[in-house]
Amino acid sequence: MIISRQIEAEIKNALRNFPVVIITGARQTGKTTVAKQVVQKPYYNLESPDTRELAINDPRTFLNKIKDTGAIIDEFQRAPDLASYIQEIVDKKGENGMFLLTGSNNFLLMEKVSQSLAGRAAILKLMPFSYPEIQHFYPQINTDELIYKGFYPAIHSKNLNPTKTYSYYYQTYIERDVRQLINVKDINLFQRFMKLCAGRTGQLLNYDQLAGETGVSNKVVKNWISVLEASYILHLLPPYFENIKKRIIKSPKLYFYDVGFAAYLLNIENVSHVETHPLRGQLFENIVINEYLKYRYNIGMEANAFFYRDNHKNEVDLLVQTGNKLGLIEIKSAATYHTNFRKNVDWLEKQIIDKEVNKTIVYDGEQEWESDELAIINFRSFARKIYR
């Protein structure tokens, strides 16, 4: 079953306004499927050895047959020098919507794009399914199942076993892609590092601590984190410290682009493991953070997402800034609302004097209500409402 993705409207809009549109994101998030659904153009996949060899060694011949029609070029980071030749074509033609490029590695892709296609390309990011997209397959799916299965499209569209699928995903994509970018002499050491990262989901990133537990240098850990960010495996949520006169924690928090992959790394092998897992709350938090990111990326906007924490352990899980408005969002995995859920957003509201503030509690319960002062909503409603 192929569904319409929420990003498609933004891709079509970008194609009307730019000669080149680039869709980035992790492998297996559906970039190829979306590209083919949005435009009817010749398709080339640079993972194919023959196609890649021609594109690298004789780019003019490769592009000559599509210079009039344009094309979809998949895994563009495999031949990034094509960007210079595409620039020549689009500048000569002067038409929008010529090329739709996809790429799963930001390091290899963006360097050439920024040099050759600046001002000519719109860049969009496709994450795994959003919760509203998953509802096409599972109108009712409980939270523990959602954490275990994650959001990668194939798991839902093909009803695959999550543990086996994420294992294959790790072996076939992550280890291979990582080895292209960094010299990993001991792949088991890197796998240990990945599992340690999963154990820090929703926590402050401490490079020294990670290095000590992995058995590598601080410099190596920073390099590995950068590569995993560029490969859309994990992301770092920055702290918010604008105009707040407190001793603020300035380390970012670590999250995975897909909660199911984090669950796999934590050795969660079935739904029953989720219910009693000590990191269930952080994995739930990861879902909510990601739903907001998906919403922003699917409309072609930057995240504008932060968290707050100070040295006195005052903390709010998610802050979203739009113009002079600041949303304070506290995330709780409990199914029962308690009044103390709001204490952190109430406290932080008093510290912010130069912005209009709204407060939201996102939790896993069924009762919802909203006033001028505070909204209490289920995370499923949160995922749906932000798309309105």
KEZA-10675 format. One record per residue (C-alpha): x, y, z; residue in three letters. Coordinates in pm, whole numbers, plus 50000, padded with zeros to 5 digits. Layout:
N
NODE | u | v | w | residuo
NODE | X | Y | Z | ALA
...
//
This chain:
388
NODE | u | v | w | residuo
NODE | 50000 | 50000 | 50000 | MET
NODE | 50146 | 50334 | 49890 | ILE
NODE | 50010 | 50645 | 50057 | ILE
NODE | 50037 | 51014 | 49985 | SER
NODE | 50303 | 51167 | 50211 | ARG
NODE | 50246 | 51498 | 50387 | GLN
NODE | 50560 | 51647 | 50231 | ILE
NODE | 50429 | 51607 | 49876 | GLU
NODE | 50251 | 51943 | 49865 | ALA
NODE | 50573 | 52121 | 49963 | GLU
NODE | 50775 | 51928 | 49701 | ILE
NODE | 50528 | 52032 | 49430 | LYS
NODE | 50543 | 52392 | 49549 | ASN
NODE | 50924 | 52386 | 49543 | ALA
NODE | 50925 | 52240 | 49190 | LEU
NODE | 50714 | 52534 | 49074 | ARG
NODE | 50964 | 52781 | 49215 | ASN
NODE | 51311 | 52626 | 49174 | PHE
NODE | 51488 | 52446 | 48889 | PRO
NODE | 51625 | 52184 | 49129 | VAL
NODE | 51461 | 52026 | 49433 | VAL
NODE | 51663 | 51807 | 49670 | ILE
NODE | 51503 | 51560 | 49909 | ILE
NODE | 51735 | 51448 | 50187 | THR
NODE | 51678 | 51204 | 50468 | GLY
NODE | 51779 | 50865 | 50600 | ALA
NODE | 51773 | 50558 | 50381 | ARG
NODE | 51438 | 50382 | 50357 | GLN
NODE | 51227 | 50683 | 50455 | THR
NODE | 51049 | 50677 | 50118 | GLY
NODE | 51238 | 50942 | 49920 | LYS
NODE | 51230 | 50743 | 49594 | THR
NODE | 50861 | 50658 | 49627 | THR
NODE | 50769 | 51019 | 49698 | VAL
NODE | 50980 | 51148 | 49407 | ALA
NODE | 50813 | 50911 | 49161 | LYS
NODE | 50467 | 51000 | 49292 | GLN
NODE | 50525 | 51372 | 49256 | VAL
NODE | 50679 | 51393 | 48906 | VAL
NODE | 50682 | 51180 | 48593 | GLN
NODE | 51040 | 51208 | 48473 | LYS
NODE | 51320 | 50971 | 48371 | PRO
NODE | 51460 | 50796 | 48677 | TYR
NODE | 51824 | 50715 | 48753 | TYR
NODE | 51963 | 50549 | 49063 | ASN
NODE | 52329 | 50616 | 49135 | LEU
NODE | 52344 | 50308 | 49355 | GLU
NODE | 52353 | 50115 | 49027 | SER
NODE | 52724 | 50058 | 48947 | PRO
NODE | 52687 | 50114 | 48572 | ASP
NODE | 52482 | 50430 | 48612 | THR
NODE | 52716 | 50564 | 48877 | ARG
NODE | 53026 | 50490 | 48667 | GLU
NODE | 52885 | 50680 | 48370 | LEU
NODE | 52773 | 50972 | 48587 | ALA
NODE | 53118 | 51001 | 48748 | ILE
NODE | 53342 | 50934 | 48447 | ASN
NODE | 53138 | 51092 | 48168 | ASP
NODE | 52886 | 51330 | 48324 | PRO
NODE | 52813 | 51518 | 48001 | ARG
NODE | 52709 | 51200 | 47823 | THR
NODE | 52503 | 51096 | 48124 | PHE
NODE | 52317 | 51429 | 48136 | LEU
NODE | 52296 | 51488 | 47760 | ASN
NODE | 51995 | 51258 | 47719 | LYS
NODE | 51800 | 51429 | 48001 | ILE
NODE | 51906 | 51790 | 47958 | LYS
NODE | 51574 | 51877 | 47794 | ASP
NODE | 51339 | 51674 | 48011 | THR
NODE | 51513 | 51681 | 48346 | GLY
NODE | 51512 | 51374 | 48568 | ALA
NODE | 51487 | 51214 | 48909 | ILE
NODE | 51838 | 51123 | 49026 | ILE
NODE | 51844 | 50898 | 49330 | ASP
NODE | 52127 | 50880 | 49585 | GLU
NODE | 52285 | 51187 | 49431 | PHE
NODE | 52562 | 51196 | 49692 | GLN
NODE | 52723 | 50903 | 49508 | ARG
NODE | 52823 | 51139 | 49224 | ALA
NODE | 52810 | 51489 | 49377 | PRO
NODE | 53025 | 51646 | 49102 | ASP
NODE | 52717 | 51624 | 48878 | LEU
NODE | 52595 | 51938 | 49054 | ALA
NODE | 52827 | 52160 | 48847 | SER
NODE | 52698 | 52015 | 48521 | TYR
NODE | 52336 | 52042 | 48633 | ILE
NODE | 52401 | 52406 | 48709 | GLN
NODE | 52499 | 52462 | 48345 | GLU
NODE | 52180 | 52293 | 48224 | ILE
NODE | 51935 | 52478 | 48448 | VAL
NODE | 52101 | 52814 | 48388 | ASP
NODE | 52073 | 52760 | 48013 | LYS
NODE | 51716 | 52629 | 48018 | LYS
NODE | 51581 | 52877 | 48272 | GLY
NODE | 51298 | 52644 | 48371 | GLU
NODE | 51176 | 52541 | 48715 | ASN
NODE | 51112 | 52183 | 48818 | GLY
NODE | 51387 | 52034 | 48601 | MET
NODE | 51563 | 51802 | 48845 | PHE
NODE | 51450 | 51618 | 49155 | LEU
NODE | 51750 | 51483 | 49345 | LEU
NODE | 51753 | 51259 | 49651 | THR
NODE | 52034 | 51193 | 49895 | GLY
NODE | 52083 | 51005 | 50218 | SER
NODE | 52412 | 51157 | 50329 | ASN
NODE | 52429 | 51524 | 50408 | ASN
NODE | 52811 | 51542 | 50420 | PHE
NODE | 52863 | 51415 | 50067 | LEU
NODE | 52560 | 51588 | 49918 | LEU
NODE | 52557 | 51937 | 50059 | MET
NODE | 52917 | 52042 | 49999 | GLU
NODE | 52880 | 52029 | 49620 | LYS
NODE | 52523 | 52157 | 49627 | VAL
NODE | 52618 | 52464 | 49827 | SER
NODE | 52896 | 52540 | 49581 | GLN
NODE | 52716 | 52481 | 49252 | SER
NODE | 52341 | 52503 | 49310 | LEU
NODE | 52315 | 52786 | 49562 | ALA
NODE | 52002 | 52987 | 49484 | GLY
NODE | 51889 | 52728 | 49230 | ARG
NODE | 51780 | 52447 | 49463 | ALA
NODE | 51519 | 52399 | 49732 | ALA
NODE | 51627 | 52150 | 49998 | ILE
NODE | 51367 | 51946 | 50184 | LEU
NODE | 51408 | 51681 | 50452 | LYS
NODE | 51197 | 51366 | 50463 | LEU
NODE | 51176 | 51181 | 50793 | MET
NODE | 51009 | 50843 | 50852 | PRO
NODE | 50629 | 50826 | 50867 | PHE
NODE | 50448 | 51073 | 51090 | SER
NODE | 50178 | 50942 | 51321 | TYR
NODE | 49897 | 51060 | 51088 | PRO
NODE | 50067 | 50871 | 50803 | GLU
NODE | 50090 | 50552 | 51010 | ILE
NODE | 49716 | 50573 | 51073 | GLN
NODE | 49661 | 50473 | 50710 | HIS
NODE | 49791 | 50130 | 50810 | PHE
NODE | 49693 | 50114 | 51179 | TYR
NODE | 49399 | 50339 | 51270 | PRO
NODE | 49447 | 50220 | 51628 | GLN
NODE | 49798 | 50134 | 51746 | ILE
NODE | 49895 | 50146 | 52111 | ASN
NODE | 50193 | 50342 | 52233 | THR
NODE | 50412 | 50045 | 52318 | ASP
NODE | 50359 | 49900 | 51971 | GLU
NODE | 50449 | 50235 | 51821 | LEU
NODE | 50774 | 50249 | 52017 | ILE
NODE | 50861 | 49890 | 51922 | TYR
NODE | 50772 | 49919 | 51553 | LYS
NODE | 50899 | 50270 | 51498 | GLY
NODE | 50805 | 50479 | 51195 | PHE
NODE | 51004 | 50342 | 50900 | TYR
NODE | 50760 | 50298 | 50609 | PRO
NODE | 50845 | 49939 | 50509 | ALA
NODE | 50772 | 49801 | 50856 | ILE
NODE | 50415 | 49924 | 50828 | HIS
NODE | 50345 | 49896 | 50455 | SER
NODE | 50484 | 49541 | 50439 | LYS
NODE | 50404 | 49433 | 50796 | ASN
NODE | 50767 | 49337 | 50864 | LEU
NODE | 50916 | 49213 | 51189 | ASN
NODE | 51072 | 49527 | 51344 | PRO
NODE | 51363 | 49357 | 51522 | THR
NODE | 51477 | 49172 | 51211 | LYS
NODE | 51419 | 49473 | 50986 | THR
NODE | 51622 | 49710 | 51202 | TYR
NODE | 51898 | 49450 | 51228 | SER
NODE | 51919 | 49426 | 50849 | TYR
NODE | 51897 | 49804 | 50826 | TYR
NODE | 52191 | 49845 | 51060 | TYR
NODE | 52405 | 49591 | 50878 | GLN
NODE | 52327 | 49688 | 50519 | THR
NODE | 52306 | 50066 | 50544 | TYR
NODE | 52453 | 50212 | 50860 | ILE
NODE | 52771 | 50006 | 50878 | GLU
NODE | 52831 | 50053 | 50506 | ARG
NODE | 52760 | 50426 | 50499 | ASP
NODE | 52961 | 50488 | 50814 | VAL
NODE | 53260 | 50303 | 50673 | ARG
NODE | 53251 | 50530 | 50368 | GLN
NODE | 53295 | 50834 | 50591 | LEU
NODE | 53511 | 50723 | 50882 | ILE
NODE | 53778 | 50464 | 50940 | ASN
NODE | 53610 | 50222 | 51179 | VAL
NODE | 53870 | 49957 | 51251 | LYS
NODE | 53654 | 49769 | 51500 | ASP
NODE | 53291 | 49754 | 51391 | ILE
NODE | 53194 | 49592 | 51722 | ASN
NODE | 53329 | 49899 | 51902 | LEU
NODE | 53113 | 50122 | 51685 | PHE
NODE | 52809 | 49903 | 51753 | GLN
NODE | 52874 | 49942 | 52126 | ARG
NODE | 52888 | 50317 | 52075 | PHE
NODE | 52552 | 50308 | 51895 | MET
NODE | 52393 | 50115 | 52182 | LYS
NODE | 52536 | 50362 | 52433 | LEU
NODE | 52381 | 50646 | 52231 | CYS
NODE | 52045 | 50468 | 52241 | ALA
NODE | 52079 | 50443 | 52618 | GLY
NODE | 52109 | 50823 | 52625 | ARG
NODE | 51794 | 50895 | 52425 | THR
NODE | 51642 | 51217 | 52558 | GLY
NODE | 51945 | 51290 | 52775 | GLN
NODE | 52216 | 51554 | 52767 | LEU
NODE | 52502 | 51466 | 52535 | LEU
NODE | 52826 | 51424 | 52728 | ASN
NODE | 53112 | 51355 | 52487 | TYR
NODE | 53364 | 51274 | 52758 | ASP
NODE | 53136 | 51021 | 52923 | GLN
NODE | 53053 | 50854 | 52592 | LEU
NODE | 53421 | 50837 | 52500 | ALA
NODE | 53514 | 50681 | 52833 | GLY
NODE | 53243 | 50415 | 52815 | GLU
NODE | 53315 | 50334 | 52450 | THR
NODE | 53692 | 50326 | 52490 | GLY
NODE | 53779 | 50585 | 52227 | VAL
NODE | 53890 | 50948 | 52234 | SER
NODE | 53662 | 51249 | 52273 | ASN
NODE | 53759 | 51354 | 51919 | LYS
NODE | 53646 | 51019 | 51776 | VAL
NODE | 53310 | 51041 | 51953 | VAL
NODE | 53249 | 51390 | 51814 | LYS
NODE | 53334 | 51265 | 51466 | ASN
NODE | 53101 | 50967 | 51496 | TRP
NODE | 52816 | 51184 | 51625 | ILE
NODE | 52863 | 51421 | 51329 | SER
NODE | 52851 | 51131 | 51084 | VAL
NODE | 52535 | 50990 | 51241 | LEU
NODE | 52375 | 51334 | 51224 | GLU
NODE | 52471 | 51369 | 50857 | ALA
NODE | 52331 | 51022 | 50788 | SER
NODE | 52000 | 51113 | 50957 | TYR
NODE | 52033 | 50848 | 51226 | ILE
NODE | 52029 | 51077 | 51527 | LEU
NODE | 51976 | 51446 | 51590 | HIS
NODE | 52069 | 51690 | 51865 | LEU
NODE | 51811 | 51921 | 52020 | LEU
NODE | 51978 | 52251 | 52115 | PRO
NODE | 51916 | 52430 | 52445 | PRO
NODE | 51720 | 52754 | 52467 | TYR
NODE | 51889 | 53035 | 52653 | PHE
NODE | 51771 | 53356 | 52490 | GLU
NODE | 51718 | 53641 | 52738 | ASN
NODE | 51684 | 53415 | 53042 | ILE
NODE | 51909 | 53525 | 53326 | LYS
NODE | 51985 | 53183 | 53468 | LYS
NODE | 52283 | 52949 | 53463 | ARG
NODE | 52177 | 52751 | 53161 | ILE
NODE | 52291 | 52405 | 53054 | ILE
NODE | 52436 | 52448 | 52705 | LYS
NODE | 52484 | 52083 | 52605 | SER
NODE | 52234 | 51949 | 52349 | PRO
NODE | 52004 | 51651 | 52407 | LYS
NODE | 52033 | 51339 | 52195 | LEU
NODE | 51743 | 51182 | 52004 | TYR
NODE | 51705 | 50932 | 51721 | PHE
NODE | 51529 | 51013 | 51396 | TYR
NODE | 51336 | 50690 | 51447 | ASP
NODE | 51231 | 50563 | 51788 | VAL
NODE | 51200 | 50204 | 51662 | GLY
NODE | 51567 | 50196 | 51571 | PHE
NODE | 51657 | 50327 | 51916 | ALA
NODE | 51438 | 50053 | 52066 | ALA
NODE | 51620 | 49792 | 51858 | TYR
NODE | 51957 | 49917 | 51985 | LEU
NODE | 51821 | 49886 | 52340 | LEU
NODE | 51753 | 49515 | 52274 | ASN
NODE | 51375 | 49562 | 52279 | ILE
NODE | 51255 | 49260 | 52081 | GLU
NODE | 50880 | 49263 | 52139 | ASN
NODE | 50604 | 49489 | 52267 | VAL
NODE | 50612 | 49347 | 52619 | SER
NODE | 50971 | 49467 | 52659 | HIS
NODE | 50859 | 49828 | 52610 | VAL
NODE | 50610 | 49845 | 52896 | GLU
NODE | 50867 | 49779 | 53167 | THR
NODE | 51172 | 49932 | 53004 | HIS
NODE | 51340 | 50202 | 53218 | PRO
NODE | 51375 | 50428 | 52913 | LEU
NODE | 51012 | 50406 | 52803 | ARG
NODE | 50955 | 50769 | 52907 | GLY
NODE | 51251 | 50892 | 52702 | GLN
NODE | 51142 | 50687 | 52400 | LEU
NODE | 50793 | 50837 | 52428 | PHE
NODE | 50951 | 51181 | 52448 | GLU
NODE | 51150 | 51099 | 52132 | ASN
NODE | 50823 | 51028 | 51949 | ILE
NODE | 50670 | 51364 | 52043 | VAL
NODE | 50985 | 51562 | 51961 | ILE
NODE | 51003 | 51390 | 51622 | ASN
NODE | 50638 | 51457 | 51541 | GLU
NODE | 50703 | 51828 | 51575 | TYR
NODE | 51016 | 51804 | 51357 | LEU
NODE | 50825 | 51609 | 51090 | LYS
NODE | 50556 | 51875 | 51085 | TYR
NODE | 50811 | 52151 | 51031 | ARG
NODE | 51017 | 51965 | 50771 | TYR
NODE | 50707 | 51857 | 50578 | ASN
NODE | 50613 | 52220 | 50522 | ILE
NODE | 50968 | 52314 | 50424 | GLY
NODE | 51061 | 52497 | 50745 | MET
NODE | 51350 | 52472 | 50987 | GLU
NODE | 51281 | 52305 | 51320 | ALA
NODE | 51298 | 52608 | 51552 | ASN
NODE | 51286 | 52356 | 51837 | ALA
NODE | 51475 | 52369 | 52165 | PHE
NODE | 51467 | 52245 | 52523 | PHE
NODE | 51534 | 52429 | 52849 | TYR
NODE | 51741 | 52318 | 53146 | ARG
NODE | 51937 | 52510 | 53407 | ASP
NODE | 52184 | 52418 | 53678 | ASN
NODE | 51900 | 52386 | 53929 | HIS
NODE | 51744 | 52112 | 53713 | LYS
NODE | 51449 | 52323 | 53605 | ASN
NODE | 51361 | 52168 | 53271 | GLU
NODE | 51103 | 52189 | 52991 | VAL
NODE | 51119 | 51919 | 52726 | ASP
NODE | 51033 | 52118 | 52412 | LEU
NODE | 51028 | 52487 | 52327 | LEU
NODE | 50908 | 52597 | 51984 | VAL
NODE | 50963 | 52950 | 51863 | GLN
NODE | 50768 | 53123 | 51588 | THR
NODE | 50808 | 53497 | 51560 | GLY
NODE | 50757 | 53648 | 51903 | ASN
NODE | 50564 | 53345 | 52029 | LYS
NODE | 50719 | 53072 | 52240 | LEU
NODE | 50547 | 52741 | 52301 | GLY
NODE | 50643 | 52557 | 52619 | LEU
NODE | 50569 | 52184 | 52589 | ILE
NODE | 50610 | 51933 | 52869 | GLU
NODE | 50604 | 51567 | 52763 | ILE
NODE | 50484 | 51290 | 52994 | LYS
NODE | 50445 | 50923 | 52905 | SER
NODE | 50185 | 50862 | 53177 | ALA
NODE | 49824 | 50782 | 53086 | ALA
NODE | 49691 | 50972 | 53390 | THR
NODE | 49720 | 51349 | 53419 | TYR
NODE | 49861 | 51495 | 53741 | HIS
NODE | 49859 | 51864 | 53826 | THR
NODE | 50233 | 51861 | 53894 | ASN
NODE | 50293 | 51796 | 53522 | PHE
NODE | 50256 | 52170 | 53467 | ARG
NODE | 50498 | 52296 | 53730 | LYS
NODE | 50795 | 52330 | 53493 | ASN
NODE | 50608 | 52519 | 53221 | VAL
NODE | 50449 | 52743 | 53485 | ASP
NODE | 50792 | 52818 | 53631 | TRP
NODE | 50955 | 52890 | 53296 | LEU
NODE | 50669 | 53114 | 53185 | GLU
NODE | 50757 | 53349 | 53471 | LYS
NODE | 51117 | 53374 | 53349 | GLN
NODE | 51023 | 53487 | 52998 | ILE
NODE | 50940 | 53853 | 52983 | ILE
NODE | 50980 | 53944 | 52615 | ASP
NODE | 50762 | 53686 | 52435 | LYS
NODE | 50405 | 53569 | 52417 | GLU
NODE | 50397 | 53227 | 52582 | VAL
NODE | 50159 | 52935 | 52544 | ASN
NODE | 50182 | 52616 | 52749 | LYS
NODE | 50100 | 52258 | 52656 | THR
NODE | 50118 | 51924 | 52834 | ILE
NODE | 50146 | 51631 | 52593 | VAL
NODE | 50080 | 51296 | 52757 | TYR
NODE | 49948 | 50946 | 52683 | ASP
NODE | 49605 | 50980 | 52842 | GLY
NODE | 49261 | 51008 | 52687 | GLU
NODE | 49121 | 51313 | 52866 | GLN
NODE | 49195 | 51643 | 52694 | GLU
NODE | 49103 | 51999 | 52772 | TRP
NODE | 49217 | 52345 | 52678 | GLU
NODE | 49195 | 52691 | 52826 | SER
NODE | 49355 | 53028 | 52756 | ASP
NODE | 49622 | 52933 | 53009 | GLU
NODE | 49706 | 52571 | 52928 | LEU
NODE | 49633 | 52286 | 52687 | ALA
NODE | 49646 | 51922 | 52796 | ILE
NODE | 49639 | 51685 | 52499 | ILE
NODE | 49714 | 51327 | 52404 | ASN
NODE | 50024 | 51292 | 52187 | PHE
NODE | 49812 | 51156 | 51901 | ARG
NODE | 49605 | 51473 | 51905 | SER
NODE | 49925 | 51677 | 51921 | PHE
NODE | 50051 | 51499 | 51609 | ALA
NODE | 49725 | 51569 | 51422 | ARG
NODE | 49670 | 51926 | 51542 | LYS
NODE | 50008 | 52058 | 51434 | ILE
NODE | 49917 | 51969 | 51075 | TYR
NODE | 49610 | 52192 | 51073 | ARG
//
